[in-house]
Amino acid sequence: MATGGNRAIERAAIDFVIEQEQRRGRTARDTRGHGAGDLESDGRIIEVKAFGGLWSSGLLYFTPPQLRQGEANANYYVYIVENVAQGDPSQFDLRVLHGDDLRRLFAGAKPHRSYVPVRAADKARLTRLIDELDPRAPDGSGAGAATRTRGPFGAIASEIGAGSVGDKAIGRTDLKSLVIAKWQESGRPRWDLARTVDATEAADEELLSRGENPAPMFRSHRTAGDDKYVRTWTWGCHFEWLNPR
């Protein structure tokens, strides 16, 4: 039976890898959301990359924490599962990256930068720097910065669901919602900031694999390795397990 949808493809690939590990005498368990990889298998940390069809792009996407794991942890493995969408596990193809081969490939990792078209209507909503510095409104009422400036983290706030018309129009709450869904699927654990950042980066990577980019500024800073921005963005989401309002 054919497997449709990214979540179903991921689940089928995870189940397949668990079965393959069992056949080789190892016991794998699902650690998505609360581990360094998707699976742990008798000391192996396994990151699973699932493809509905054949892996023809020659590209694999990793978050900065995943790259750090691959560089520093000798027990870090990447399992690539292809041809999943057709649904028959006997037709799946499994490839393994590990050790020197993995570190060699990670050494050549290239940052992925996203370019976002800005419409005239969106540009008109942007805060002008001169308005941030001048507390006076254009009409002289003295209400300028207080009412129109979004502050130093205004752009971050808009991407995590500040509620403006422009944000809703491009679906900027999707990334936060996906992180919350992954947290719920993991049994609502007490994630700290570092673990929440990992989950947020993984969620954005999942969206990237779908060709979606609901939080373009976050992705741009993430792929550029701007950890400070990523942490600030994540903290600003006010996740209920981390820093609720």
N, C-alpha and C positions, 0 to 999 in steps of 0.2 A: 504493500500500500504506500502510495506517495506521501511524503512528509512535507507539509506546507508551512510557511511562516518561519521567521528567524528563531523564535523561541523553540518551536518544535524541532527545527534542525539542530539547534544547540543541544536540546535534551537528548535527541537520538544519538548525537555524537558522543555525549558524556556517557550514556548507557553503553554504547559500543566499546568505548575505551575501558570502562569498568570491567566489562566482560573479557576483553583481551588481556587485561592485567590478571584477572582470575585464572585464565588459561595458562598463564606463565607463573602461577604460584604466588602471586602478590595479591594483597587485599587493598583495593582502592575505595576511598570514601569521598563523597562530594563535599568540598569545602568552599564552594562559591559563596562569597559574601562574608566569610570569616576566616579566610586563609590566604596564604601568599599566592596560591594558584587555584585552578578549578577543582583539582583533585590532589589528594595525598595518597601515595601507594607505597607502603613499607619504606618510608624515607624519601621517596621521590616526590618532588613538587612538580605537578603536571599542569601546564597551561594548554588547553584544548582550543585549536583553531578549526572551526567547522565550515565547510563549503557545501552548498547545496548541489553544485555541479563539480566540474573539474577545476582544480586550482591553476588557472591559466594566466592570472595576472602577474605572477612572479613577485607579488608583494604580500607582506604580512604586517599587520598593524599591532603595535605594542604601546602601552602606556609607559611613562618614565619609571614608575615603580617596577614594572615587569622587566624593563631593560636592566635596571639595577640588580634585580634578582638573578637574571641570566648571567650578568658579569661577575657577581660575587658568590653565587651559590652553586657549588659543584653538583648538587642534587636537583637542579632545576632542569626540567625537560619541556619541550614543546612538541605536542602531538598534533599532527595535521590530518584531519579526517575529510576526505573528499567524497563526492557523489552521494551525498546523504539524502537529497530531496526525493530520489526515486523510491526510497523506503525499504529496500531489501538490504539488510546488513551484510549479506554475503557478497554484495557488490560494492561495499564501502572500500575505500583505499586508505591505509594508514601509513603515515611517514613520521619519523621521529628525528627531532633536532636535539643535540645534547653536546656537552663538552666543548672541545676545541672548535667544532663546526659551528655551534651556536654562538660562542664568543666571537668568532671571526665574522659572522654575519651581523651580530649586534654592533661590532666595531664600525661597521659601515652604515649604521642606521642614519636615515635622513629625516630631518624635521619636516612635517607636513603642514603647510601653511594654507589657510583658507582665505579667499578673497570674496568679499561680500558687497554686492551692488547696493548702493544707498539711493533710494528714491527721493525725489524733490520734497514730497510730503514729510518723509522721515527727517530729511536734513533740516526742514523748517522747525522741527521739534527740538533740535539739539541746543543745549545751553551754550551761549556765547561766553567766552572767557571774560570779556569786559563786564558782562552782567554779573558774573560771579564775584568780581572784585568791587563792583559798585553797588551798594545797598539800595540805591534809589531806583525806582521803577522808571521806565521810559516816560511815564506821564508825570513824574515828579512826586509820586505819592509816598516814596520811601519804602515800597513793599517789594522792590525788585528781587533781590537775592532770596529773601525769605519765602517768596511764593513761586519763583521760577527756577531756582538753582537746585539741582539734584544732589549736590555735594560731591566730595572726592570719589565716592563709590556709587555715584548715580548710575553709570552704565552697568555696573555689576548688578545693582538692584533691579534694573529693568530686565535683565536676562533671567533672573530667578523668579520673576513674576511680580513686578511692582504694580501691575494692573493698568498700565496705560493702554490706550487703544492700539498704538503701534505694536506693543509687546504681544497683545492677544492676536493681532493680525498675522504674526509670523510664528506663533505657537511657542513662545520662549519658555513656557512652563514645562515643556516635555522632558527636558533633561532632569529637572528636580523630581518630577513625577516618576521617572524611570528609576532613579536612585531609591525613592521611597518604596517602590514596588519590589526592588531587589532586597531591601531591608526586611520587608514583610515576609517575602519568600524564605528568608534566612532564619525566620523565627523571632524577629524583632530583637536582635542582640543589642548590647550596650556598646555601640561603636564609639571609639574616641575620634578625635579630629583626623589623625593619620589614616585610620581605617576608612573613615567616611570619604576622605580625599581619594583613596584608592578606588572605592566603589564609584565615586563620581567620574573619575577618569575612565574606569572600565565601562560605565554606562555611555559616556560620550564616544568611546571607541566602538561600542555596539551600534550606536546611531550612525557613526561614520561608515560602518560596514553596510548599513542599509541605504547609504547615500543621503542621509538626513543630517541637517545642521541647525537645530533649533536654538542653539546658544553660540553664535559665531564668534563672539569676542572671547568666550571661555575657551573654545577650541583653538583659536589663534594663539592665545597665551599659553595654553597647555602644550601645544605642539612646538612652541618656541622654547619650552623648558622654563617658563616663568612660574616657579613653584609658589612664590609669594602671592601672586595674583590668584592662582588656583586655590590656595588655602583661604584667602580672603573671600573669594566667591563662594566656596563651600560653607564657610562659617556664616556668611550672610544669608544662606538659605534658611537658617533657624530650624533645622531638622529637630523633630520632637525628642530624639534620643541624644542630641548633642547640646544645643543651646536654644530651647524653645523660647518663644517670645513671652 
